[in-house]
Amino acid sequence: MVREARENRSSFYKVKCPDCENEQTIFGKASSVVKCIVCGRDLAVPTGGKAIIKAEILSELK
């Protein structure tokens, strides 16, 4: 019952790299550094909870 009442608190984001403009999907609560697969720039840095996203968020995927 609790599972039905609790909404999903984690999400995926479609982001655009500020350097090469590559679009990729990342997890909002990433537990490791997420790098762009094209140029290697850091897109998200973990904080223990929600990650700090250092790229332009295009949309939230549900």
Secondary structure, DSSP 8 states (H G I E B T S, - for coil): -HHHHS-----EEEEE-TTT--EEEEETT-SS-EE-TTT--EEEE--SSS-EE-SEEEEEE-
